[in-house]
Amino acid sequence: MKNLIRPALVLLALMTLVTGFAYPILVTAIGQTFMADQANGSLVIRDGKPIGSSLIGQSFASPKYFWSRPSATSPMPNNASASSGSNLGPTNPALKDAVASRIEALQKADTANKQAIPIDLVTTSASGLDPEISEAAARYQVGRVATARGLAAAQVSALVDTHREGVLLGFIGEPRVNVLRLNLALDALTASGKS
């Protein structure tokens, strides 16, 4: 029995050292060295205070802001501690009702807009935390945001252009726009009196 306990205790101590201390320290050092922004949550700072993360979506309800992709997290939208999708299948009536109500809200917020509504403005993602919307979803909202802020649509459209991110590795996904960063740029544009 003694011959079995000693090696087991030595292995336990060794594995505790490797997986409990050495590995976390190594991974933290690599993260802080090569990707410190992401390792620290990609926080967006305004006036010296964190106001969000560029990696986690936030809800915007005012017509003067670009709206994010809907979130299915509970008990509130974009709850990072409850990341999940709705798990509603395409034949589920609850999904149809949710999409219909989102379409109605978008049309009510901008009655003059007759464009086709991009799918990412009416459906949730698997994580429920998307920080970005498609370029098409951003362009769909330009008129509403410009009207609400008293800006020319061309100014708001140009802001979308400057915040547009290309496809990953040149071929994966589609062009997208980070909603929080775009809305902060809108606030800065309005505050600077460039309207």
C-alpha positions as CSV (number, residue, x, y, z in Angstrom):
1,M,0.0,0.0,0.0
2,K,2.8,2.4,0.9
3,N,4.3,1.8,-2.6
4,L,1.1,3.0,-4.1
5,I,0.4,6.1,-1.9
6,R,3.8,7.7,-2.3
7,P,3.8,7.8,-6.2
8,A,0.2,9.0,-6.1
9,L,1.0,11.9,-3.8
10,V,4.1,12.8,-5.8
11,L,2.0,12.8,-9.0
12,L,-0.7,14.9,-7.4
13,A,1.8,17.5,-6.2
14,L,3.5,17.5,-9.7
15,M,0.2,17.9,-11.5
16,T,-1.0,20.6,-9.1
17,L,2.2,22.5,-9.7
18,V,2.0,22.1,-13.5
19,T,-1.7,22.7,-14.1
20,G,-2.5,24.9,-11.1
21,F,0.5,27.2,-11.3
22,A,2.9,26.8,-14.2
23,Y,0.4,26.6,-17.0
24,P,-1.8,29.5,-15.8
25,I,1.3,31.7,-15.3
26,L,2.6,30.8,-18.8
27,V,-0.7,31.4,-20.5
28,T,-1.2,34.7,-18.7
29,A,2.3,35.8,-19.6
30,I,1.8,35.0,-23.3
31,G,-1.6,36.7,-23.3
32,Q,-0.3,39.9,-21.7
33,T,2.7,39.9,-24.0
34,F,1.1,39.2,-27.4
35,M,-2.5,40.3,-27.0
36,A,-2.9,42.4,-23.9
37,D,-6.0,44.2,-25.1
38,Q,-8.0,40.9,-25.6
39,A,-6.6,39.3,-22.5
40,N,-7.8,42.3,-20.5
41,G,-11.3,42.2,-21.9
42,S,-10.9,44.7,-24.8
43,L,-12.3,47.4,-22.6
44,V,-13.5,50.6,-24.2
45,I,-12.6,53.6,-22.0
46,R,-14.3,57.0,-22.0
47,D,-13.4,59.8,-19.6
48,G,-11.1,57.3,-17.8
49,K,-13.8,54.8,-17.0
50,P,-14.6,51.5,-18.8
51,I,-18.0,51.8,-20.5
52,G,-18.0,48.4,-22.3
53,S,-16.0,45.9,-24.2
54,S,-15.6,45.8,-27.9
55,L,-16.0,42.0,-27.7
56,I,-19.4,41.9,-26.0
57,G,-22.5,43.4,-27.4
58,Q,-24.5,46.1,-25.7
59,S,-28.2,47.0,-26.2
60,F,-29.0,50.4,-27.6
61,A,-32.7,51.4,-27.8
62,S,-32.6,55.1,-28.7
63,P,-33.2,56.0,-32.3
64,K,-30.1,58.1,-32.3
65,Y,-27.9,55.1,-31.9
66,F,-27.2,52.1,-34.1
67,W,-28.9,49.0,-32.7
68,S,-27.1,45.8,-32.0
69,R,-28.1,42.4,-33.0
70,P,-30.9,41.0,-30.8
71,S,-29.8,39.0,-27.8
72,A,-31.5,35.9,-26.4
73,T,-29.6,35.9,-23.1
74,S,-31.6,36.2,-19.9
75,P,-32.7,37.8,-17.6
76,M,-31.5,40.8,-19.8
77,P,-30.1,41.2,-23.3
78,N,-26.3,40.9,-23.7
79,N,-25.8,39.2,-20.3
80,A,-22.3,37.9,-20.6
81,S,-22.8,35.5,-17.6
82,A,-25.6,33.8,-19.5
83,S,-24.3,33.5,-23.0
84,S,-26.6,31.4,-25.1
85,G,-28.9,31.4,-28.1
86,S,-32.6,31.0,-28.0
87,N,-32.5,27.4,-29.4
88,L,-35.7,28.1,-31.2
89,G,-35.9,26.0,-34.4
90,P,-37.2,27.4,-37.7
91,T,-40.6,25.8,-37.3
92,N,-41.1,27.1,-33.8
93,P,-43.9,29.7,-33.7
94,A,-42.1,31.6,-30.9
95,L,-39.2,32.3,-33.3
96,K,-41.7,33.5,-36.0
97,D,-43.4,35.8,-33.4
98,A,-40.0,37.2,-32.1
99,V,-38.9,38.0,-35.6
100,A,-42.2,39.6,-36.5
101,S,-42.1,41.8,-33.4
102,R,-38.5,42.9,-34.2
103,I,-39.5,43.7,-37.8
104,E,-42.4,45.7,-36.5
105,A,-40.1,47.6,-34.1
106,L,-37.6,48.4,-36.9
107,Q,-40.3,49.6,-39.3
108,K,-42.0,51.7,-36.5
109,A,-38.7,53.4,-35.7
110,D,-38.1,54.4,-39.3
111,T,-41.3,54.5,-41.3
112,A,-39.6,56.1,-44.3
113,N,-37.2,53.2,-44.7
114,K,-38.4,50.7,-47.3
115,Q,-35.2,48.7,-47.6
116,A,-35.2,44.9,-46.9
117,I,-34.3,44.3,-43.3
118,P,-31.0,42.5,-42.9
119,I,-31.4,39.1,-41.1
120,D,-29.0,40.0,-38.3
121,L,-31.3,42.8,-37.1
122,V,-34.1,40.4,-36.4
123,T,-32.5,37.1,-35.3
124,T,-30.3,36.3,-32.4
125,S,-26.9,34.6,-32.6
126,A,-25.7,31.4,-30.9
127,S,-23.9,33.4,-28.2
128,G,-26.3,36.3,-27.8
129,L,-23.4,38.6,-27.3
130,D,-22.5,39.8,-30.8
131,P,-20.6,43.1,-30.6
132,E,-20.9,43.6,-34.3
133,I,-23.5,43.8,-37.0
134,S,-23.2,43.3,-40.7
135,E,-22.4,46.3,-42.9
136,A,-25.8,45.9,-44.4
137,A,-27.4,46.1,-41.0
138,A,-25.5,49.3,-40.3
139,R,-26.4,50.8,-43.6
140,Y,-30.1,50.0,-43.0
141,Q,-30.0,52.2,-39.9
142,V,-28.2,55.2,-41.4
143,G,-31.4,57.2,-42.2
144,R,-32.9,56.7,-38.8
145,V,-29.7,57.7,-36.9
146,A,-29.1,60.7,-39.2
147,T,-32.6,62.0,-38.7
148,A,-32.6,61.5,-34.9
149,R,-29.3,63.3,-34.6
150,G,-29.9,66.0,-37.2
151,L,-27.0,64.9,-39.3
152,A,-26.8,64.4,-43.1
153,A,-27.1,60.8,-44.1
154,A,-23.8,61.1,-46.0
155,Q,-22.0,62.0,-42.7
156,V,-23.4,59.0,-40.9
157,S,-22.7,56.7,-43.9
158,A,-19.1,58.0,-44.0
159,L,-18.8,57.1,-40.3
160,V,-20.0,53.5,-41.1
161,D,-17.3,53.4,-43.8
162,T,-14.5,54.4,-41.4
163,H,-15.7,51.7,-38.8
164,R,-16.2,48.9,-41.3
165,E,-14.0,45.9,-40.7
166,G,-13.2,43.6,-43.6
167,V,-13.6,39.9,-43.8
168,L,-11.3,37.7,-41.6
169,L,-8.2,36.5,-43.4
170,G,-9.6,38.0,-46.6
171,F,-12.2,35.4,-47.2
172,I,-14.0,34.3,-44.0
173,G,-17.3,36.0,-43.1
174,E,-18.6,39.3,-44.3
175,P,-17.8,43.0,-43.6
176,R,-19.0,44.1,-40.2
177,V,-19.2,47.1,-37.9
178,N,-18.6,47.2,-34.1
179,V,-21.7,48.8,-32.7
180,L,-20.3,50.3,-29.5
181,R,-17.3,51.9,-31.3
182,L,-19.6,53.3,-34.0
183,N,-22.0,54.7,-31.5
184,L,-19.1,56.3,-29.5
185,A,-17.9,57.9,-32.8
186,L,-21.4,59.2,-33.4
187,D,-21.4,60.8,-29.9
188,A,-18.0,62.3,-30.6
189,L,-19.1,63.7,-34.0
190,T,-22.2,65.3,-32.5
191,A,-20.2,66.7,-29.5
192,S,-17.6,68.2,-31.8
193,G,-20.3,70.1,-33.7
194,K,-19.5,68.7,-37.1
195,S,-23.2,68.4,-37.9
